[in-house]
Amino acid sequence: MTKDKFLTARWNNWLTLAFGLPALIFGIIALTTFTAIGWPSFAGIVVLGAFY
């Protein structure tokens, strides 16, 4: 196994979905609920959004 086998566009897409989808779901839930989100939650959404 070489690193070229793992560093492909397909793996990149899967990793982006695997790590970005939970952050997106969390952001959607936090922004659509009627409860006010706190500063730590908002900062977490911003940091996760910056990475993905």
Protein Blocks (a to p, Z undefined) as FASTA:
>chain_A
ZZklmmcfklmmmmmmmmmmmmmmmmmmmmmpmbdcdfklmmmmmmmmmmZZ
